[in-house]
Amino acid sequence: MSPRQSFLAIGLIGIATMLAVLLGLLIGAKTLSAETAIRVLLAPDGKIESILVWTLRLPRSLTAAAGGAGLAVSGYVLQTLTRNPLADPGITGVTSGAVAPIVCCFVFLPWLSPAYYPFIGLAGGLAAASVTFWVSHGGQGRPLQLALGGVSVSLFLGAITTYVLLLTGPQSASLLFWLAGGFQGRTWSHLLYMLPWTIAGVAGALLLRRVIAMFMLSDHAAAGMGLQLGLWKPLILILAVLPVAGVAPVAGPVAFVGLAAPHIARLLKPRGTGWEIGLSAALGALIVTVADVLARSIAIPRELPVGIVTALLGGPVFIYLVQRGRLSLAGETR
């Protein structure tokens, strides 16, 4: 696609996301009409409908959109950094590294303010990713070594998380729902809590798009073009972990988005890394927003975890893409 077509595609996806957000204003234990939702959206009056829209539903949908955009960009950066088309925050150990210490703090340090959770998640995600890179010889190994190292780290940290859950007692139900990924009860404070981390990841990826593009080449080729691998690899890794550090404390691990959204963006064949990043962010926001609307509408008045819905929606699509041929980082199947 030309830059003009890519811009148009991002705009259309953005409009679709806005429509999904508006649809989310109508759906819940108390259904609102479109006329009522628009009225209280434009002129809040403090009544029950206004509270539903402004306090419960709008911030929740916006938080889902922001989280989806951040996770999609994180997946794109990790796929490029590892040159592994199946990499995402989950398979590289980043998500487990962010989640495990947050669960431990929640259980063993309940007095600790949740304001520290993103920093704890960032440290845990970086530590897990560093171990993955160490297992694969500092990231110099083949993509398969990185994937196997990430899976091993994820399984180890997942076992720790499971053990801690067994010690929680009555808290386990809420923690299990959080670990499945979800935006239930998220408010404006949660959105403001997440936004700096998501914006830092997305904006940083766009600003460093030329450096990220060089990682699609081999390390030797990138070094031959003047890229200092020892400097940029850790910085790009931090950039990939930032959105996960912001999303994990708010929504838990949301599956599939970081894996699929970048591939869907590449299949559209935009011209340039910057447009691929923009399309990934837009698609991630749309996927998670739609999944959140479905999660709270399928089994009213109960809710499903968003992570389950994203997996159910995206799994068959991704299997179809894999069946067409081997996915590549160039956005082609063969």
N, C-alpha and C positions, 0 to 999 in steps of 0.2 A: 504494500500500500504506500502511496505517496504521503508526505507529511500532512497534506490537506485532508486526505482520506482518513489518516490516523486520528487527526484532530476531530473529525466528524464522528468517527467511531467512539472515541472517548466521550464526546458530547452526548451521543445517543445512549451509551451505557450509563452515563451520569443521570440522564433523564429517567431511564428505567429504574435506577436506584432511588431517585426521588419519588417516583410513583410507588415503589415498594414501601418507602418510608410512610407515604400518605396512606397506603393500604393498612400499614401497621397501626395507624391511629384509630382505625375502625374496629379492629379485631381484639377480642379479649373476653373475659368473663361477662362484661357488659358491652354489648355491641353498640356502636355509634353509627348514625347515618352520615353519609358524606357531607351533607349540608351542615349538620351539627358540628362535625369535626372541623370543617373549614371556618365556620363562624367563630368557634372558640379559639381556633388557631390564630385568627386575625384580631380577635377582640376578647382576650381572656377575661372572665367575669368572676372567677373564684368559686364557681359552682362545681358540682361533682364531675360534669363533663369536662370542664376546664382543667380540673385536677388530673383526670385520667389522661388528657392529651399532653399537658405541659409538664406534669410531674412524673408520670409513669411511662407513657408510650413513646413520646417524641425523643427524650434523651436515650431511651433504650435502643431505638432504631438507629439513631445517629452513632451511638457507641458501637453497635454491630457493624455499621458501615466503616467507621474509622478502624476498628479492629481487623476487619477483612482486608482493607487496603494495606495495612501494615504487614499482616501475615503473608499476603501475596508477594509484596516486594521483598520480604525476608527470604521467601522461597526462591524467588528469582535470583537474588544475590548469591545464595548458597549453591544453587545449581550451577551458576556461572563460575563461582570460586572453586568448586570441586570438579567442575566439568563432568558432572554426573546428572543426567536427565531425570533421575529418580530421587534426587536430594530434596529435602524440605526440612523445616525446623525439627520435625519429629525424627527423621531417619538419621540426621547428623548428631543427635543427642542434645541439641539446643533446648528443645521444649522440656525434656525430662530434667535437664540440668537446671532450668528455671523453676520448674514445678516442685521438685523434691525439697529444696531448702525452704520454699514458701510453706509447704505442708508441715515441715518440721518446726518452723517458727510458729505456725498457727497452733500446733499441738503443745509444744514444749515451752514456748515463749509467748503465751497469750497476751501478756502485758505490752508486747512490742507493737508500736503503731503501724497500721497497714501502709502508712506513707513510705515506710522503708522497704516494702515488698518489691517494688520495681528494681531498686538497687541490689537487693538480695537476688532477685531473678536474673539480673544482668550478670552479677558475679558468678552465679551458678551456671548460667548458660555459657558464659565464656570459659569457665573451668571445664565443663563437659566437652565443649568444642575443642579446647586445647588438648584434652586427653585424646579425643578422636584424631586430631592432627598428629599428636605424638605417636599414636599407634600406627598411623600411616606415614611414618618417617617425616614428620614436619610438614605434611601436606604435599610432599614430593612424590608420594606413591601413586599408584593407579587409582582411578575413581572407585574401583571395586574395593580397594583397601580402605578408603575413606568410608564407604558405605558399611562395610563389615565392622569397622571400628565404631561407627556411630550406633549401629544396632546393638553392639555389645554394651556400650556405655548406657544406652537407653534401657536395655533389659536390667542392667545392674541397678540403675537409679529407680526403675519401676519397682524392683523388688524391695528396695528401701522404702519407697512410698507406700507400698502395700503393707509392709510390716508396721509402719507408723500408723496406718489406718486401723490396724487391728488393735492398737492401743488406745484409740480415741473414744470408744464406747458410744454414747449418744450423739457425738459430733459426727460420726461416720457418714450418716445419711446426707447431711449438707455437703460434706467434703466430697462424697462420691458424685453428687450432682455437679459440683464445681469441676471435678476432674473429667467429667464427660463434656464439658464446655457449654456455657450458657450465659445469657444476659438477663435472666430474671431479676427484677428489682433494681436494675442499674439506673442511676440517676445522673443529673448534671455533674455532680461532684466526681462520679466515676469517669464520665467523659473527659472532664478537665484533667483528671488524674492520668488518663491514658494518652491524650492528644500530644503532649510534648514528645513522648517516646515514639509515637507513630510518625509525627511530622519530621522528627529528626532522622528517622530511618528512610522515609520516602524522599525527603528533600536532599539528604546526604547522597542517596543513590543517584538522584538526578544530577547533582553537582559533580559527582565522580563517575559519570556514565562512561567517559572515555577510558578511565582506568579499569572499570568493570569490564568493558568490551575487550580489553587486552587479555583478560583472564580466560576468554574463550579460546585463545591460542595455547600452545604448549608453554611450559615455563621457560624453556630455552628461547622460544620465539619472543615471548614477552620481555625477557631479560635483554634480548638482542635489540629490542626497540627502546631500551633505556628504562624499563620499569624496574624499580628496586623492590624485588619480591619480599625481602626481609622486612621492609617498611610497610608495604601496602597490604600484604596478606593479613597481618593482624588488624590493621585499621578497617579493612573491608569486612573482616569477621565481626568486629565490634559493631559495625554498621548493620550487619544482618541480624545480630542478636538484640539490638535496641528495641524494635517493635515487639518482639516476643517478650522482652522484659516488661513492657508496658501492658500488653494484652493479657498475659498469664495471670497476674494478680486479680484482674477484673473479671475475666471470662473463663479462666482455666485453659486447657489445651483444646483448641478448635481444630479438628482433623481436616485433612485433605486440601484445604484452601491453598496453602503454600506450595503444594505439589502440583495442583491442576491449573490454577489461574495463570501461571507463567507459560505453561504449554499451550493453553488456549490462546493466549496473547501472541505467542510465536506462530501459531498456525494461521493467524490473520496476516502474517508476513509484513509487519510494519518496517519502514526503512529507518533503521538506526536504533541503538540501544536505549536512548532516551524515550522513544515512543513505545518500545517494548515494556519499559518500566511503567510508563503512564498507563498503558493498556492493562498491565497486570494489576496495578492498584485499583483501577476502575472495575475490573472484573471481580477482584477479591471483595470489594465493597458490595457489589451487586449480589454475589453468591451468598455472602453471610447475611445480608439484609433479608433476602428472600427466605433463606433457611430459618432465620429468626421468626419471620411472620408465620411460616409453616409450623414451626415448633410450638407456637402458642395457639394455633388454630385447629390442629389435627385432633386433639383430645381435650377440648374445652370442657371443664375449667382447669384441667391439669395441663402440664407442659412437658414437652420432650426436651432433652438437652440438645442444644444447637449442634454440638459435635456429631451426634448420631444422625441428625438430618443432613448435614453436609456430606457425611460419608455415604448415606443412602442415595442422595442426589448425585453426587459426583462419582461414586464408585463405578456404576455401570457406564457412565460416559468415558471415564478414563480407561476402563477395560476395553471399550470399543476402540479407542484411539490406539491402545497397545496392539489389539488384534489386527488393526490396519497395517501395522509394521512397527519397527523399532523407532521410538521417538528420539529425536535428536535435539540438540540445543539450537540448531538452526531453524527449528520450527517445521521440519519436514518429516514425513514418515516414509520409510523405505523397507 
